[in-house]
Amino acid sequence: MHGMETDEFSERWAPYAVAALRIITALLFIEHGTAKLFGFPETAMAYPPMWSLFWIAGWIEIIGGLLLLVGLWTRWVGVLLAGEMAIAYFYVHAPQSPFPLVNHGEGAILYTFIFLLLAVIGAGEWSIDKIRARNRDPIVGYEAPGGERTYSEE
């Protein structure tokens, strides 16, 4: 890579790639919640009855998506949203067919694993988690590509 080691390239750009993935995923996920609760964009699943599973899912998608968008509590939110999407897959999609292509469950599966990825590696750059990590005492340990762990320069 023009004199740059692959590991150096990855270390430099991975937190930004993770942030881009987090932000785009959050924006797309918020859209699912707004479609359910506010009918925007208009879909067949708009305006579910209050306290139904779809109504609760809509609020989880909006609130969780907003938290991911700003990168706040990304790891915990990632676990929660991965669980929601796994439940959505088995509750809504899997009964229609065992094949994700046929049951239209590819999105739910991809969301599940993207959220698990964010739960493991963190928010990346451009996040409140990153700002909060800078204000804490130095943490010694593994620095994931999400990059919110910092080390003291002693």
DAPE-V244571 format. One record per pair of residues at least 12 apart in sequence whose ideal C-beta (glycine too) atoms are under 10 Angstrom apart, sorted by the first residue. I is the first residue (numbers start at 1). GAP is how many residues later the second one is. D is the distance in whole Angstrom. If there is no record, write none. Layout:
# DAPE-V244571
i->I gap->GAP d->D
i->I gap->GAP d->D
This chain:
# DAPE-V244571
i->10 gap->135 d->7
i->11 gap->132 d->9
i->11 gap->134 d->8
i->11 gap->136 d->9
i->13 gap->112 d->10
i->13 gap->132 d->9
i->14 gap->107 d->8
i->14 gap->110 d->8
i->14 gap->111 d->10
i->14 gap->130 d->9
i->14 gap->131 d->4
i->14 gap->132 d->8
i->14 gap->133 d->7
i->15 gap->106 d->9
i->15 gap->107 d->9
i->15 gap->108 d->9
i->15 gap->109 d->4
i->15 gap->110 d->5
i->15 gap->111 d->9
i->15 gap->112 d->9
i->15 gap->115 d->8
i->15 gap->128 d->10
i->15 gap->129 d->9
i->15 gap->130 d->6
i->15 gap->131 d->6
i->15 gap->132 d->4
i->15 gap->133 d->9
i->16 gap->108 d->7
i->16 gap->109 d->5
i->16 gap->110 d->8
i->16 gap->131 d->9
i->17 gap->107 d->7
i->17 gap->108 d->9
i->17 gap->128 d->8
i->18 gap->53 d->10
i->18 gap->56 d->9
i->18 gap->99 d->8
i->18 gap->100 d->8
i->18 gap->103 d->6
i->18 gap->104 d->7
i->18 gap->105 d->7
i->18 gap->106 d->3
i->18 gap->107 d->8
i->18 gap->108 d->10
i->18 gap->109 d->9
i->18 gap->126 d->9
i->18 gap->127 d->6
i->18 gap->128 d->5
i->18 gap->129 d->8
i->18 gap->130 d->10
i->19 gap->52 d->7
i->19 gap->103 d->10
i->19 gap->104 d->7
i->19 gap->105 d->4
i->19 gap->106 d->4
i->19 gap->107 d->5
i->19 gap->108 d->7
i->19 gap->111 d->9
i->19 gap->127 d->8
i->19 gap->128 d->9
i->20 gap->104 d->8
i->20 gap->105 d->9
i->20 gap->106 d->9
i->21 gap->93 d->7
i->21 gap->96 d->8
i->21 gap->97 d->8
i->21 gap->100 d->10
i->21 gap->103 d->8
i->22 gap->46 d->6
i->22 gap->47 d->8
i->22 gap->48 d->10
i->22 gap->49 d->6
i->22 gap->52 d->7
i->22 gap->56 d->9
i->22 gap->92 d->9
i->22 gap->93 d->10
i->22 gap->95 d->9
i->22 gap->96 d->6
i->22 gap->99 d->10
i->22 gap->100 d->9
i->22 gap->101 d->6
i->22 gap->102 d->6
i->22 gap->103 d->9
i->22 gap->104 d->9
i->22 gap->105 d->7
i->22 gap->107 d->10
i->22 gap->124 d->9
i->23 gap->45 d->8
i->23 gap->46 d->6
i->23 gap->47 d->9
i->23 gap->48 d->8
i->23 gap->100 d->10
i->23 gap->101 d->9
i->23 gap->103 d->7
i->23 gap->104 d->9
i->24 gap->45 d->10
i->24 gap->90 d->10
i->25 gap->40 d->8
i->25 gap->43 d->7
i->25 gap->44 d->9
i->25 gap->53 d->10
i->25 gap->56 d->9
i->25 gap->85 d->9
i->25 gap->86 d->7
i->25 gap->89 d->5
i->25 gap->90 d->8
i->25 gap->92 d->10
i->25 gap->93 d->8
i->26 gap->35 d->10
i->26 gap->38 d->8
i->26 gap->39 d->5
i->26 gap->40 d->7
i->26 gap->41 d->8
i->26 gap->42 d->4
i->26 gap->43 d->4
i->26 gap->44 d->8
i->26 gap->45 d->9
i->26 gap->48 d->10
i->26 gap->51 d->9
i->26 gap->55 d->10
i->26 gap->92 d->9
i->27 gap->38 d->7
i->27 gap->41 d->9
i->27 gap->42 d->7
i->28 gap->37 d->8
i->28 gap->79 d->9
i->28 gap->83 d->9
i->28 gap->86 d->10
i->29 gap->31 d->10
i->29 gap->32 d->6
i->29 gap->33 d->9
i->29 gap->35 d->7
i->29 gap->36 d->4
i->29 gap->37 d->9
i->29 gap->39 d->7
i->29 gap->40 d->9
i->29 gap->52 d->7
i->29 gap->55 d->10
i->29 gap->56 d->9
i->29 gap->78 d->10
i->29 gap->82 d->7
i->29 gap->85 d->9
i->29 gap->86 d->9
i->30 gap->31 d->7
i->30 gap->32 d->6
i->30 gap->33 d->9
i->30 gap->34 d->9
i->30 gap->35 d->4
i->30 gap->36 d->7
i->30 gap->38 d->9
i->30 gap->39 d->7
i->31 gap->12 d->10
i->31 gap->30 d->9
i->31 gap->31 d->10
i->31 gap->34 d->8
i->32 gap->13 d->9
i->32 gap->25 d->8
i->32 gap->26 d->8
i->32 gap->28 d->10
i->32 gap->29 d->5
i->32 gap->30 d->9
i->32 gap->33 d->8
i->32 gap->53 d->10
i->32 gap->56 d->10
i->32 gap->75 d->9
i->32 gap->79 d->9
i->33 gap->24 d->8
i->33 gap->25 d->5
i->33 gap->26 d->7
i->33 gap->27 d->7
i->33 gap->28 d->3
i->33 gap->29 d->4
i->33 gap->30 d->8
i->33 gap->31 d->8
i->33 gap->32 d->6
i->33 gap->33 d->9
i->34 gap->12 d->10
i->34 gap->24 d->8
i->34 gap->27 d->8
i->34 gap->28 d->7
i->34 gap->31 d->9
i->35 gap->23 d->8
i->35 gap->26 d->9
i->36 gap->12 d->6
i->36 gap->16 d->10
i->36 gap->18 d->6
i->36 gap->19 d->7
i->36 gap->20 d->10
i->36 gap->21 d->7
i->36 gap->22 d->3
i->36 gap->23 d->9
i->36 gap->25 d->7
i->36 gap->26 d->9
i->37 gap->17 d->9
i->37 gap->18 d->7
i->37 gap->20 d->10
i->37 gap->21 d->4
i->37 gap->22 d->7
i->37 gap->24 d->9
i->37 gap->25 d->7
i->38 gap->20 d->9
i->38 gap->24 d->9
i->45 gap->12 d->9
i->45 gap->13 d->9
i->45 gap->47 d->10
i->46 gap->12 d->9
i->53 gap->34 d->9
i->53 gap->35 d->9
i->53 gap->38 d->7
i->53 gap->39 d->9
i->54 gap->34 d->10
i->54 gap->38 d->9
i->56 gap->28 d->9
i->57 gap->27 d->6
i->57 gap->28 d->9
i->57 gap->30 d->9
i->57 gap->31 d->7
i->57 gap->34 d->10
i->57 gap->35 d->10
i->60 gap->17 d->10
i->60 gap->20 d->7
i->60 gap->21 d->7
i->60 gap->23 d->10
i->60 gap->24 d->5
i->60 gap->25 d->10
i->61 gap->20 d->8
i->61 gap->23 d->8
i->61 gap->24 d->9
i->61 gap->27 d->10
i->61 gap->50 d->10
i->63 gap->14 d->9
i->63 gap->17 d->10
i->63 gap->18 d->10
i->64 gap->12 d->10
i->64 gap->13 d->5
i->64 gap->14 d->9
i->64 gap->16 d->6
i->64 gap->17 d->5
i->64 gap->20 d->8
i->64 gap->51 d->9
i->65 gap->12 d->9
i->65 gap->16 d->8
i->67 gap->13 d->9
i->67 gap->14 d->9
i->67 gap->56 d->10
i->67 gap->61 d->9
i->68 gap->13 d->7
i->68 gap->46 d->10
i->68 gap->47 d->8
i->68 gap->50 d->7
i->68 gap->55 d->8
i->68 gap->59 d->9
i->69 gap->58 d->9
i->70 gap->53 d->9
i->70 gap->56 d->9
i->70 gap->57 d->7
i->70 gap->58 d->5
i->70 gap->59 d->9
i->71 gap->47 d->9
i->71 gap->51 d->9
i->71 gap->52 d->4
i->71 gap->53 d->7
i->71 gap->54 d->9
i->71 gap->55 d->7
i->71 gap->56 d->2
i->71 gap->57 d->5
i->71 gap->58 d->5
i->71 gap->59 d->7
i->71 gap->60 d->9
i->71 gap->61 d->9
i->71 gap->75 d->9
i->71 gap->77 d->9
i->72 gap->51 d->8
i->72 gap->55 d->7
i->72 gap->56 d->4
i->72 gap->57 d->6
i->72 gap->59 d->10
i->72 gap->60 d->8
i->73 gap->50 d->9
i->73 gap->55 d->8
i->73 gap->56 d->7
i->73 gap->59 d->9
i->74 gap->41 d->10
i->74 gap->44 d->6
i->74 gap->45 d->8
i->74 gap->47 d->9
i->74 gap->48 d->6
i->74 gap->49 d->4
i->74 gap->50 d->8
i->74 gap->53 d->7
i->74 gap->54 d->9
i->74 gap->55 d->5
i->74 gap->56 d->10
i->74 gap->72 d->7
i->74 gap->74 d->8
i->75 gap->43 d->7
i->75 gap->44 d->5
i->75 gap->45 d->8
i->75 gap->46 d->9
i->75 gap->47 d->6
i->75 gap->48 d->8
i->75 gap->54 d->8
i->75 gap->69 d->10
i->75 gap->71 d->8
i->75 gap->73 d->9
i->76 gap->43 d->8
i->77 gap->38 d->8
i->77 gap->41 d->8
i->77 gap->42 d->8
i->77 gap->46 d->9
i->77 gap->52 d->10
i->78 gap->36 d->8
i->78 gap->37 d->4
i->78 gap->38 d->7
i->78 gap->39 d->8
i->78 gap->40 d->4
i->78 gap->41 d->3
i->78 gap->42 d->8
i->78 gap->43 d->9
i->78 gap->44 d->9
i->78 gap->45 d->9
i->79 gap->36 d->7
i->79 gap->37 d->8
i->79 gap->39 d->9
i->79 gap->40 d->5
i->79 gap->41 d->10
i->80 gap->35 d->8
i->80 gap->39 d->9
i->81 gap->30 d->7
i->81 gap->31 d->8
i->81 gap->33 d->9
i->81 gap->34 d->4
i->81 gap->35 d->9
i->81 gap->37 d->8
i->81 gap->38 d->9
i->82 gap->29 d->8
i->82 gap->30 d->5
i->82 gap->31 d->8
i->82 gap->32 d->8
i->82 gap->33 d->4
i->82 gap->34 d->5
i->82 gap->35 d->9
i->82 gap->36 d->9
i->82 gap->37 d->6
i->83 gap->29 d->8
i->83 gap->32 d->8
i->83 gap->33 d->10
i->84 gap->24 d->9
i->84 gap->27 d->9
i->84 gap->28 d->9
i->84 gap->31 d->8
i->85 gap->20 d->10
i->85 gap->22 d->9
i->85 gap->23 d->5
i->85 gap->24 d->8
i->85 gap->25 d->9
i->85 gap->26 d->4
i->85 gap->27 d->4
i->85 gap->28 d->9
i->85 gap->29 d->9
i->85 gap->30 d->7
i->85 gap->31 d->9
i->86 gap->22 d->8
i->86 gap->23 d->9
i->86 gap->25 d->9
i->86 gap->26 d->5
i->86 gap->27 d->10
i->86 gap->29 d->9
i->86 gap->30 d->9
i->87 gap->21 d->9
i->87 gap->25 d->10
i->88 gap->17 d->8
i->88 gap->19 d->9
i->88 gap->20 d->5
i->88 gap->21 d->10
i->88 gap->23 d->8
i->88 gap->24 d->9
i->89 gap->14 d->9
i->89 gap->16 d->5
i->89 gap->17 d->10
i->89 gap->18 d->9
i->89 gap->19 d->4
i->89 gap->20 d->6
i->89 gap->22 d->9
i->89 gap->23 d->7
i->90 gap->15 d->9
i->90 gap->18 d->9
i->91 gap->17 d->10
i->92 gap->12 d->9
i->92 gap->13 d->8
i->92 gap->16 d->8
i->93 gap->12 d->3
i->93 gap->13 d->9
i->93 gap->14 d->9
i->93 gap->15 d->6
i->93 gap->16 d->9
i->94 gap->14 d->9
i->117 gap->28 d->10
i->117 gap->29 d->9
i->118 gap->28 d->7
i->119 gap->27 d->10
i->120 gap->24 d->7
i->120 gap->25 d->9
i->120 gap->26 d->8
i->121 gap->22 d->10
i->121 gap->23 d->4
i->121 gap->24 d->5
i->121 gap->25 d->4
i->121 gap->26 d->8
i->121 gap->27 d->9
i->122 gap->21 d->9
i->122 gap->22 d->6
i->122 gap->23 d->8
i->122 gap->24 d->3
i->122 gap->25 d->7
i->122 gap->26 d->5
i->122 gap->27 d->8
i->123 gap->23 d->6
i->123 gap->24 d->8
i->123 gap->25 d->6
i->124 gap->20 d->9
i->124 gap->21 d->7
i->124 gap->22 d->5
i->124 gap->23 d->6
i->124 gap->24 d->8
i->125 gap->21 d->9
i->125 gap->22 d->7
i->125 gap->23 d->9
i->127 gap->19 d->8
i->127 gap->20 d->9
i->127 gap->21 d->7
i->128 gap->20 d->10
i->129 gap->17 d->8
i->129 gap->18 d->10
i->129 gap->19 d->5
i->130 gap->16 d->9
i->130 gap->17 d->7
i->130 gap->18 d->5
i->130 gap->19 d->10
i->130 gap->20 d->9
i->131 gap->17 d->9
i->132 gap->16 d->8
i->133 gap->13 d->10
i->133 gap->14 d->9
i->133 gap->15 d->4
i->133 gap->16 d->6
i->133 gap->17 d->5
i->134 gap->14 d->9
i->134 gap->16 d->6
i->135 gap->15 d->10
i->136 gap->12 d->10
i->136 gap->13 d->9
i->136 gap->14 d->8
i->137 gap->13 d->9
i->137 gap->15 d->8
i->138 gap->12 d->6
i->138 gap->13 d->6
i->138 gap->14 d->4
i->138 gap->15 d->9
i->138 gap->16 d->9
i->139 gap->12 d->8
i->139 gap->13 d->9
i->140 gap->12 d->9
